[in-house]
């Protein structure tokens, strides 16, 4: 084996000068520190916010390689948003504790519920997304995705008191809109009807109005699809068209049960 030839061939194919995996590692560490700052009673808020500011400055230099991209000046505006974000996250945790009979305390929700972790990471990343910060918002939600199996694009718009039960396998697309007091269960997909790069700036994902419950493994697709308020979408339902408010939508499979002792 010609080692020098192998090295050269590998180096020649590294054609993306800004592809730096430390961005991912630093974003994950930043997200973790942000969580401790907002929720952990033992973590000093002042000291951690100062550290987060320095961490963000490093991140911004790594991801803002395009001319005109927003960078360090975002941090002060983001700081001002944190109290409001924390209020929303507390509402999410309370909604989970209120609706899930298995939840023994709000503390349990914060510490052990993957749905809360996914929602919280989404909310914290969504503000960066709105500011136009490149890459970091997506890496933040991918951190939650890898840990929980819940994929919420940071561009989605989600109202107050959101509850994801069990969380595993949930997908919420970039242009999805979810209003207040919505509950969804494992395996739910709020997706696009088609995947086409020309649709980048088009609403591709559904709108879920307030007080809707969507049960396990339901799939709702399309940017024009609206689920009306107070509706219940049953498990395994496949929807590509709108549903009026106060609806009950169900899927009834044919199930045959036979007793092995029957002749």
C-alpha positions in Angstrom: 0.0 0.0 0.0 1.3 3.4 -0.9 0.4 5.4 2.2 1.4 8.8 0.8 -0.9 8.2 -2.2 -3.8 7.3 0.1 -3.2 10.4 2.2 -3.1 12.6 -0.9 -6.3 11.1 -2.3 -8.2 11.7 1.0 -6.9 15.2 1.3 -7.8 16.0 -2.3 -11.4 15.1 -1.6 -11.7 17.3 1.4 -13.1 20.2 -0.7 -15.3 21.9 1.9 -13.1 24.3 3.8 -15.9 25.1 6.4 -16.8 21.5 7.2 -15.6 21.4 10.8 -17.0 18.7 13.1 -16.1 20.7 16.1 -19.1 22.9 15.3 -21.4 19.9 16.1 -19.5 19.1 19.3 -19.5 22.8 20.5 -23.2 23.2 19.7 -24.1 20.1 21.7 -22.0 21.4 24.7 -23.6 24.8 24.3 -27.1 23.3 24.4 -26.3 21.2 27.4 -25.0 24.3 29.3 -28.0 26.3 28.3 -30.3 23.6 29.8 -28.4 23.7 33.1 -28.5 27.5 33.2 -32.3 27.6 32.7 -33.4 24.6 34.8 -30.8 23.3 37.3 -31.3 24.9 40.7 -27.6 24.4 41.6 -26.2 26.2 38.5 -25.3 29.8 38.9 -27.2 31.7 36.3 -24.9 34.8 36.1 -21.6 32.8 35.7 -23.1 30.4 33.1 -24.6 33.2 31.0 -21.2 34.8 30.8 -19.7 31.4 29.8 -22.5 30.9 27.2 -21.7 34.3 25.7 -18.1 33.3 25.2 -19.1 29.9 23.8 -21.5 31.6 21.4 -18.8 33.9 20.1 -16.7 30.9 19.2 -19.6 29.2 17.5 -20.6 32.3 15.6 -17.1 32.6 14.1 -17.3 29.0 13.0 -20.7 29.1 11.3 -20.9 32.6 9.9 -18.6 32.1 7.0 -21.0 33.5 4.4 -20.7 37.3 3.7 -23.5 39.1 5.5 -24.4 36.3 7.8 -25.5 37.4 11.3 -22.9 36.6 14.0 -22.0 37.8 17.5 -24.5 40.6 17.7 -27.3 38.0 17.9 -26.4 37.0 21.5 -27.6 40.1 23.3 -31.0 39.9 21.5 -31.2 36.2 22.3 -30.5 36.8 26.0 -33.4 39.1 26.2 -35.7 36.3 24.9 -34.6 33.7 27.5 -37.1 34.7 30.3 -40.0 34.5 27.8 -38.7 31.2 26.5 -38.4 29.8 30.0 -42.0 30.8 30.7 -43.1 28.8 27.6 -41.0 25.8 28.6 -42.5 25.8 32.1 -46.0 25.7 30.5 -44.9 22.7 28.4 -43.7 20.9 31.4 -46.9 21.6 33.3 -49.0 20.4 30.4 -47.1 17.1 30.4 -47.4 16.7 34.2 -51.1 17.5 34.0 -52.0 15.2 31.1 -49.9 12.2 31.7 -51.1 10.0 34.6 -47.7 8.4 34.8 -46.0 11.7 35.7 -45.4 11.9 39.4 -44.0 15.4 39.5 -43.0 18.3 37.3 -39.4 17.6 38.3 -39.8 14.1 36.8 -40.9 15.7 33.5 -37.9 18.0 33.3 -35.4 15.2 34.2 -36.7 12.2 32.4 -39.3 13.0 29.6 -37.8 12.9 26.1 -40.8 14.8 24.8 -40.0 17.7 27.1 -36.3 17.6 26.1 -37.2 17.7 22.4 -39.7 20.5 22.8 -37.3 22.6 25.0 -34.4 22.1 22.5 -36.8 23.1 19.7 -37.9 26.3 21.4 -34.3 27.3 22.3 -33.2 26.7 18.7 -36.2 28.3 17.1 -35.2 31.8 18.3 -31.8 31.4 16.7 -33.5 30.2 13.5 -35.7 33.4 13.5 -32.5 35.5 13.9 -31.1 33.8 10.9 -28.1 32.1 12.6 -26.8 29.5 10.2 -26.4 25.8 11.1 -26.5 26.0 14.9 -30.4 25.8 15.2 -30.4 22.6 13.1 -27.6 21.1 15.1 -29.3 21.9 18.3 -32.5 20.0 17.3 -30.4 17.2 15.8 -28.9 16.8 19.3 -32.4 16.2 20.7 -33.2 14.0 17.7 -30.3 11.7 18.3 -31.1 11.4 22.0 -34.9 11.1 21.8 -35.9 9.9 18.3 -38.0 13.1 17.9 -37.2 15.3 14.9 -38.6 18.8 15.2 -37.2 21.2 12.6 -36.3 24.5 14.2 -38.3 26.4 11.6 -41.7 25.0 12.8 -44.0 27.3 14.7 -45.4 25.8 17.9 -47.8 27.5 20.4 -48.0 27.2 24.2 -48.5 24.1 26.3 -47.3 21.5 23.8 -47.3 17.9 24.9 -45.5 15.0 23.1 -46.1 11.7 24.9 -43.5 9.0 24.6 -41.9 11.1 21.8 -40.2 8.3 19.9 -40.5 8.5 16.1 -42.1 11.9 16.0 -41.4 14.1 12.9 -42.4 17.8 12.7 -41.4 19.6 9.4 -39.9 23.0 8.9 -43.1 24.8 7.9 -45.5 23.1 10.3 -47.7 25.3 12.4 -49.0 24.0 15.8 -51.3 26.1 17.9 -51.8 26.1 21.7 -52.7 23.0 23.8 -51.9 20.4 21.2 -51.1 16.8 22.3 -49.4 14.3 20.0 -48.2 10.7 20.6 -45.4 8.5 19.4 -44.8 8.0 15.7 -46.8 11.0 14.5 -45.5 12.7 11.3 -46.4 16.2 10.3 -44.8 16.1 6.9 -44.8 17.3 3.3 -46.6 15.7 0.4 -43.6 15.9 -1.9 -39.9 16.6 -1.4 -38.7 19.0 -4.0 -36.0 21.7 -3.7 -38.1 24.2 -5.6 -40.5 24.2 -2.6 -38.0 25.5 -0.2 -39.8 28.8 0.5 -43.3 27.3 0.3 -45.4 26.0 3.2 -45.1 22.3 2.8 -46.3 21.0 6.2 -49.7 21.0 7.9 -51.3 23.4 10.4 -52.7 21.9 13.6 -55.1 24.2 15.4 -55.6 24.6 19.1 -56.7 21.8 21.5 -56.1 19.0 18.9 -55.0 15.5 20.0 -53.2 13.3 17.5 -52.7 9.6 18.5 -49.9 7.2 17.7 -48.5 6.7 14.2 -50.9 9.2 12.5 -49.5 10.8 9.4 -50.6 14.2 8.3 -49.2 15.7 5.1 -49.3 18.8 3.0 -49.0 22.6 3.5 -52.7 23.2 2.8 -53.8 20.6 5.3 -55.5 22.1 8.4 -56.7 20.1 11.3 -59.5 22.1 12.9 -59.5 23.0 16.6 -60.7 20.5 19.2 -60.4 17.6 16.8 -59.1 14.1 17.6 -57.0 12.2 15.1 -56.9 8.5 15.8 -54.0 6.2 15.6 -52.6 5.1 12.2 -54.7 7.6 10.3 -53.2 8.9 7.0 -54.4 12.4 6.1 -53.7 14.6 3.1 -56.7 16.9 3.3 -58.1 19.3 5.9 -60.4 18.3 8.8 -63.1 20.7 10.2 -63.0 21.7 13.8 -64.5 19.4 16.4 -63.9 16.3 14.2 -63.1 12.7 15.2 -61.0 10.9 12.6 -60.3 7.2 12.9 -58.9 4.3 10.9 -60.6 1.0 11.3 -58.4 -2.0 10.3 -59.9 -5.4 9.8 -58.7 -7.6 12.7 -59.4 -11.3 12.9 -58.9 -13.2 16.1 -59.1 -17.0 16.1 -58.9 -19.2 19.1 -56.5 -22.1 18.5 -58.8 -24.4 20.3 -61.7 -23.7 17.8 -62.3 -26.3 15.2 
